[in-house]
Amino acid sequence: MVVMVFFVLSRAMGLLREVVIARQFGTSAELDAYLAAFRIPDLLFALMAGGALGSALIPVLSAYLAREDERAAWQLASAVLNWVVLAMGGVAALVALLAPLLVRSVIAPGFTPAQQALTAELMRWMLLSTLIFGVSGIVMGILNARQHFLLPSLAPAAYNLAIILGAYLLGPTLGVRGAVIGVVAGAAAHLLVQLPALQRFDVRYWPRLAPHDAGVREVGRLMAPRALGLAAVELNHLVNVVLASGLAAGSLAALNYGRMMMLLPEGIIAQSVAIAAFPTFSALLARNEQAAMRRVFLTTLRSVLYLTLPATVGLILLREPLVITLLQRGAFDARSSAATAWALLFYALGLASHAALEIITRAFYAAHDTRTPVSVGVAAMVANAILSVALMTLFRRLDWAPHGGLALANTLATTAEMGVLLWLLHRRLGILHGAREISSAMGRIGLGCLVALLTLLGVNATFADAPAWLVCGLGIVLGGGMYVLTTLALRCDEPMALMRTLWRRVRRDVPASG
């Protein structure tokens, strides 16, 4: 709940960030350059730090801390930190030197020369934020291993706030360069927000590399395949950039906004739950408590699906009024709204798959298995690239906006990846034992989603001429309310369990009278 509350704050700030950027730059060629400039820095971050490092560092640190060997834990963290700074610093310098060639040949060959020059310039600045994020990611891993989630959950909000200020205050005079200044300042804020917690846990720093240390080697072993998997994700984004660079100006921006709106509930629900559950998964498997692991995993997965499936229905049926309400102002006009809503339609179909993947992959990482998710992820990357070209071509022949094909390709590839990984996890841990209970729960959730769908269809038909904000508000309140009431009437375990948990917390926190 702590992580989810701050994920709501972070996602709200992220949404405000996109609203400000949309107002300043719409779906312009300048914004396309800004988005394309992220690709190589994000790829570098994925390969050398970020989620890859956290997925490898947390299980190893948790093992040291479970043995109460804090000195060895902090020595390990120090060595990993030093390796990341040295490696990322060297590669970032090389990428900055080759930036114009990379943009012209790899990232955006379809851009105009002016767009390519701007993209290269922005990329060089963004590389500074990548190096800072490398350090910040290690700090986040240390704190999560100590079951501290408050400040790491607050850090993304600080990052988004800096970008908002950069775009809003500097954008009118510096253009997208103002937003990039915000990106670099936000990365620094992301790190600084977390530092006070290190002092609380008495974390120590050692200037060591220790390449032969067993812990360092284990982190490297776990990190290598995970980094490859995240690199595959970034390469998928790069494929979208390359393909979208040859489409109408603003197509890449529309894809970015559509994906952002799909990831809003995914981050609030699935990522927050996965971050909080990961150390617990690691501890249960470290103690070989597989029965408890299966129970916790299934409860977590069902809770995530209980929240994301109705969100999928809402995003699909309310996509146009949502985009208009949140983004349509300033340079973001009706054409931009239509293009974004088209991308959101196909991205939203994959929301539940994205959410389930967050939980499933954490179970593999907790079992010290990063190879299996990576192997499946690389296959999904190849499938996504093939589907992107095929569906973009098909959409053109149907006279549909082709960027929708890129969004649909992502959804199909992600859904296949989720299904394969869930099956492999079951083969390894018997995670789906009790399939009758699962199917019964999904049937009740499905009925609730059907009631929500019919409610939203009624709202759209009844208030077709009403302002977009009113349609959104009524749709969320009535559709969400009918979903909750239906699932409660069907005695779904998920809302009942949440209500019992909250009631126990209230009774514990309120002192007894008399």
N, C-alpha and C positions, 0 to 999 in steps of 0.2 A: 504493500500500500504506500509506503514511503516513496519507493522508486516510481510508482505509478503517478502519484501526486506531482512529483517534480518532472516526470515525463510529460504530463499534461501542461505544466508550465513551459517546459522546453518546446513542446510542439506548438503551443499557442504563440510563443515567441518566434518560432520558425515560420508559422503561418503569417504573423505580422511582418516578418522579414520579407516573405514573398509578396505580401500585399504592397509594401513600400517599394520593393524592386519593380513590381508590375506597374505601379503608378508612375514610377520614374521612367521606365524603359519599355513598357508594353511587351510585345513580342518582336522586338527590333533585331536588326543584324548585329548591333552593338551588344545586345544581351546574348545572342548566339555565341559571340566571341568570348564573352565572360564565362559562359557555361562550358564551352569547349576547352578553355584554359585550365579547368579543374581536372581534366582527365589524366594527364601524366602525373601531377602531384598526388592525386588520389590513388593512382596505381602504385606509385612509389610507397605511399603510406601503407597500402594494403600488403605489399610485399615485405616490408621491413618492420612494421609496427602495427598499431591499430588492433582490430579484432583478432588478427593472427597471433599477435604477441600475448594478448589477454587470454586467449583460449589455451595457449601453451603455458603461460606463466602461472595462472591461478591454480591449476591442479598440482603443480610442483611446489609452489609456495604453501598451498594448503597442507601438503604432506609434511613439510618442515614444521609448520605451525602446530599441526596435530601432535607432533612429537615434542612440542614446546622448545624447539631449537631455533630461537629467534635470531641469534647471531648468524647462523648459517643461512637463514632466510634472507636477512638484509644483505649479506655478502653476495648471495645469488642475485638479488634484485639490482645491486650496484653494478655487478659485472654485466648483466643484461643491458642496463641503462647505458653503460659505456660503449658496448658494442653497437647499440642502436645509433647513438650520436655519431660515432666514427663512420659507420657505414652509410647512414642517411646523409650526413654532411658531404661526404665524397661524391656520392651519386647525384645529389642535388646540384652540386657545382657543375658536374658534367652535363646534366640535363639543361641547366641554365645556358651553358655554352652552345648547346646544339638546338636550342628552342626553335629558332626560325626553320631549320631543316625538318625537325619533327612535325611542326605544324603544317608545313607545306607538303610533306611527303606522306604523313601517317594520319594525323589527327583530323584535319579539315581540308583535304585537297579540293573540295568544291567551293570553299570560301573565295571571295575576291582577294586580291593582294593586300588591300587595306585591312580587311578583316583578319587575314593571316598575320599581318604585322602587329595588330592590336592583340591578338590571341597570344603571340609569343611574348609580348611585353607583360601582359597580365600573368602569364604562367610563371615568369621569373619571380615576380613578387609572391605568388602563391607558394612557391617552394620554401620560402621562409616559414610560412605557417605549417607546412608539412613537417619540418624539422622540430618545431615546437610541439606539435601534436605527438610526435614520437616519444618525447619525454613525458608528456601529459598522459599518454596511454599507459605507460609503465606505472606511473603514480596511481592511476585508476585501478590497475590490476592489483597493486599492493593493497589498496584500501578495500577492494571487493573481497580479496582473500581474507581480510580481517573482519568480514561481514559488516563493513561500513559502506553505506550506499548514499548517505545524505549529500555530502559535498560533490562526489562524482556525478550524482544526478542533477545537481545544480549547475555544474560546469557548462553543459550545452546551452543553457539559457543565457549564461554570460557571453558565450560565443555568438549566439544569435543577436543579442542586444547590441554588441559592437558592430555587427554588419548593418543592423537597422540604422544606427546612428551614422555610420559611414555613408550609406546610400541616401539617407534623408538629408543630412547636413552637407555632405560633400558632393552628392550626386548632381545637384543642379549646376555646379561649376566644373567639376572634374569628370562628370559622366560615370561610366562603370568603374573608373579608377578609384572613385570614392568608395564604392562597395568593396573593392579589393583591399584598400587600406583598412576597412572594417574587418575583413577576413583575417589579416595578419594580427591586428589588435585583438580580435576575438580569440585567436589561438593562444595568445599570451594570457588573456583573461581565463581561458579554459584551464590552463595550468595553475595560475596563481590562486584561483578559488580553492583548489584542492590541497595546497601546501600546508595550511594549518593543521589538517588532520594527521599529517605525517609526524608532526611534533607530538601530538596526543598519543600516538602509538609508539613513540620513542624509536622511530625508524632511523637507522644509522647509514651513513654513506662511506664506502671504501673505494679508493681509486685503483681498481683492479679489473683485469680482463678474464683471468683464470680460464683459458680455453680448454684445459683438461679437467676442470671441475665436473663431477658427475651431474650436478644439478643444471649447470650451464649446458652441458651436452644434451640432457633430457629436454630442456626447453627448446634447444635447436632442433632436436629430432621431431618434437611435436609441432613446432612452428612451421617447418619447411612445407609440409603438405597443406597446412591451413593457409599459409601465405599464397600458395599456388591456387587454392580454391578462391580466395578473395581476389587474386589477380584475374581469375576467370570472370568473376563478377564485373570487375572494372573493364575487362576487355569487351564484355557484353555492352557496357555503356559506350565504350569506344566505337564498337560496331554501329551503334545507334547514331553517334556523332558523325561518323564517316558517311553513313547512308543518308542521314537527315541533312547533311551539308549540301547535298545535291537537290534537295527539295525546295519548296517555296520558302522565302525568308520568314523566320519565326516558327518553323516546324519544330526545331530543336527546343525552343522555349516552350512551345505548347506541350511537348512531350514531358519536359521537366516539370511544368506546373501540374499536369495530370498525374504524374508519378508521385509528386509531392503530396497531393491531396489523398491519394491512395495510402501512402505511407504514414499519413497523420494518425489514423486509428491503429495502424499496425505498430507504430512506435509506442503509442500510449499503452496499448494492451499487451502486445506480444513481447516487444523488446524489454519493457519494464519487468514483466513476469520472468522472462528468460534470464535477465541479469541477476535477479534475486534468487532464482532457482538454481543457477549454475553451481555456486559453492555447495549447496545442499546436495545436488546430484553427485558432486565430486566426493563429498564426505561419506555419503552412503555407499558408494562403490568402493571407496578406499577401505571401508570396514566390511566389505563383502555382504552388505545387507541388500541383496537383490530383490527380495520380496517387497521391502519398504520402498526401494527404488521404483519398482513397477507401479506401486500404488501412488506414489508422489507424482511420477511422470504422467500417468493417466489422468489423475485429478487436475494437474496443471494443463495438460493438452485440452481436456474437455472444457475447462474454464475459459481458455483462450478462444476456442471455437464458439462457445456460447456467446461471446461478445463480438467476435469478428464476423460471423455469418450474418446477423442482422445488419451490421455495419455495411456489408457488401450490398445487401438489398437497398439500403438507404443511399449509398453512393451512386448506384446505378439509376435509381428512379428519381433522385433529386440532383443529379449531376449538373444540369443546366442552371437551376436557381442557385445552387451552391457556388458555382464558379462566378456567376453574376454578382451574388451577394458579397463574396469574399474578395474578388479580384477586379471586377470591372469598374475602373475609375482611372482618370488621367489618360496616359498613353495606352492603357489596356482597354481596347474598345470591344464592340460586339463581335467583330471578326475574331479577335483573340479569344473571347469567351467560347465561341463556337468550336474553334480549333482545340482548345483545352478540354472542353466537355467531351469531344470526340475521343481524345486520347484517354480520358478518365474512364469512359465506358468500358474500354478493353482492359485497362489496368485493374479496375475494381473487381473484375471477374477472378483475379488471382490473389485477392486480399487474404482469404483464408489459407491458401497455400503458402504465401509468404509468412504468415503468422505461425503456422504449424512448423515450418522449417526452423524458425528461431528456437523452438523447444526441442525438436528432434536432433538438430545438430549439437546442441548443448549436451544432450545425453551421450552422444558419441565422444565429444571432447572430454567429458567427465570420466569416461572409460579409457582415457589416454589413446583414443583412436581418432586421429585427424586424417588418416589416409582415405578411409571409406567415404566420408562426406566430400572430400576433394575429388576423388575419382568420379563420383556421380556428378559433382558440380561441373567438372570439365566436360563430361559428356553432355550435360545440359547446356553448357556454353556453346558447344558445337551445334547442338540442335537449335538453339536460339538464333545463331547466325544464319543457319540454313532456312529456318522458318521466317526470319526477318526479310530475307531477299524474296522468298516465295510469296509471302503474304503481302508484301509491299507491291509486288507485281500484280497479284490478284486484285488488290484494292484498286489499283490503277485501271485495270480492265473493267471493273465494276463501276468505274467513275466515282469511287469513294476517295476521300482524302487519304493518301498512302501512309501518312505517319501513324494512322490507326493500326495498320498492319504490324508496325514495329512494336506497339504496345501489346497487341494480341499475341505476338510471338513470345514476348517475355512471359506472359501469363501461361501459355501452354507449356513452355519449357520448365517454368518453376513448378507447375502442378505435377508434371512427370517426375521431376527431381524429388519433390516431397513424397510422392507415392513410393518410389523405389527405396528411398532412405528409411521410410517407416517400415517397409517389409523387411529390409536388412536388419533394422534394429530389433524387430520381433524375432528374427532367426537367431540373433545373438543373445538377447536377454529375455525372450518370451514376453515381450512388452505388451502384447495384445491378448494375453490370456484373459478370459472373461469377455469374449467378443459379444455375447448376448447383451450384457450390461451396456457395452459401448453402443451397440446398434440401437438399443432402446432409448438411450440418452439422445443420440443423434436424431432419432425419429421424433422425439418431443421437441427438440430444437428446430427441426425442419418444419413442424406444424406451426411453431411460433413465428418462424420466418414467413411462412405462407400467409398467416394472418397479417403480419406487418406489410407484406407486399400488397395485399388487397386493400389495406388501409391507405397506403401511399398512392395507389392507383386512384382511389376515391378522392384523396386530397388534390392530386394533380388535375383530375377532371372537374372537381367542384370549384377550384380556385385558379383555373387556367389563366384568367385575366388579372389576377392579383399581383402585387409587387413580389419580386423574387424573395425578398427577406421574409415576407409573411408565409410564403409557401414552404420555405426552409424551416421556419420555426414551427409551423403547424405539423409539417411532416415528421420532424424529429420528435416532437412531444407526443403526437397521436400514434405514429408508427412505433416509436420506442415503447410508449406506454402499453399499447396493445400487445407487443411482443412479451414484455415482462409479465403482464397479467395472464396471458395465455400460458406461458411456461410455468408460472406459479400454480395456475389451475391444473396443469398436467403434472404437478409435483416434480418438476425438474430438480435434480440435486444441487445444481450450481447456484441458482439464486437463493435457495434455502440455506445452503452452506454459508454463503456470503452473509446473509442476514444473521445467522447464528454466531458467526465470527465477530461481526460488528457488535452484536448484543453483549457477547462475553467481554469484549474490549471496553464497552461503555460501563458495564457493571464493575469491571476491575478498576477503571480509572476514577469512578465516582465514589467517594468515601461514604460508607454507611452512616446513616443518621441515628442518633440515640445510642 
